[in-house]
Amino acid sequence: MRFITYNAKNYRDIEYMKYLPEEVKREIDIVSSVIPFKTNNYVVDYLIDWENFRDDPIYVLNFPNKDMLTENQYERVEGVLSGDHSKLDINRVINKIRLEMNPHPAQQMTNVPVLDGEKLEGSQHKYRDIILFFPSQGQTCHAHCTFCFRWPQFIKDLDLKFSMREIEKVVEYIKKNESINEILFTGGDPMVMSPAELSKYIDVLLDTAPSNLTNIRFGSKSLAYWPFTFLPEFSDEAEDMLRLFRRIVEKGKHLSFMAHFNHPVELDNEIVEQAIFNIRQTGAEIRTQAPILNHINNDSGAWARMWKMQIELGLVPYYMFVERETGPYDYFQIPLAEVYQTYQEAIRESGSFAKTLTGPVMSADKGKVHIMGVADNPVTGEKYFIMQYVRHRDYRQTFRPFFMKYDTQATWVDQLTEVVPEEMTVAAGNKQR
Ligand code: SF4
C-alpha cells in the first residue's frame, strides 16, 4: 500500500475536496500556516465520512478549521497572508501566534536528564522509574492531530524541538539510575521509522542495557493512522517490524504498545483488526489511551463503545486524559466537571475488563493528576473534586487523595483551590451552629 501524505501544499488533490466549499479551503490555508497539518490516504479514504465532514470526528482531528484560532489570531494571519508582505513578516506573525499558544505545557523542557554534566536533550526523566526517548527519525506522525500537545515538534522553523540519536548515552544513564525499569519510545510516533531504523535503537538496548531495564514501550497512533505498518500483505516492511517486536519479547522484555485511539470509528474496520491481531501474536500487549476532546469524542456513548471494541479485540484500556493547555485548547477543552461526568457515564457502561483504565487524568507540571470522583459535604452541601497523583516527580506524593473545591467551569487543576479536610469540618461546624 502506497503511503500518500497530504499537507497544506497538496491537500486540494484529495478527491473529496472538490465537494467542499471554497471558504472551508480558505480556512484550512490560513489555520494550517499556524497549526501543523498533515493527513494521509488511509485516514481520508477509510475513516472520514465526507458527507458529514464538518461534524466528522476524524475530519476535525486532522483538518484545521477557523475556530481553532481566536478571532484576533485568525484575522492577524489572514491579514499578513493576503497583503503584500515579505516571508520574514509572515513568519514573524505566525511564530508570535504559536508562542501565544503555550507550546510547552507542564514545563516539558525542564525534565532533561544530565549524564556526566552533559544534558541528554531528546530524552526526559520526570518519574523515577521511566525515561522517555525521542528518536530523531520519529519526530513526526503518519498524520497530525489538530489538538496535539507535541505540535511544536512538527514545526521546522520553531526552535522548540527535542530529539536525539544517541541511545548509547541513554543506556549509560539507565545504568547509573537503577530505579529506571522502563523506556518509552515516543515522538511524534516511533512507528514512522522503518524497522531497520528502529532496530538500531532496540539492538543497543537489548545488547547493552542493564538488567534493571525490563519494560519497553512504544507510544504510537499508527494503528489508527497507518495500520498497514503491521500487515505483511500490504507492506514489505511489516514482517520485519513484527519480527522486531517478537525479538524484544523473546529477550524477556515486557513490550507494551501504547496505542492512541480517539474514536470508535478508528477501530471499526478489518484492516485495523488484523493489524491488532498481528501485534498481539508477537507477544506484545496493547494498551490504549486518548484525551477527551470537545468536537471529537465528548460523548460517553463514544467512549463506552470504544472501550467495548478495544476489549473485544484484546486491548487493555489504560488512560483517559484531559486535553492539555496548549495549541488550540480553547476549541478542544471541556470543563473538568463535565469530563468527569462523561467518564463516569462511560465507565458504568463498560464491563470489568475496563477497570484497568485510569481516568480522567491531567498531565500537569508535577505529575499526572487523576480525578477520582466528586464528593458532597453532607452537612454543608458543598462539593469537592477528590484527586490524587498517579504519577509525581516525587513518587512519595503519589496515591494520596486530596480535595479541590468543585468548580463547573475549571478546565485544569491549577484553576482549582485546594481544600484541607479541617476546612471542611469547620465549614460543617459553622453550618450546624
Ligand atoms: S499521533 Fe500523537 S504525537 Fe502525533 S500528532 Fe497525534 S497526538 Fe500528536
Residues whose N, C-alpha, C, O or C-beta is under 5 A from the ligand:
A	BS01	SF4	C141 A143 H144 C145 C148 R150 G187 G188 K221
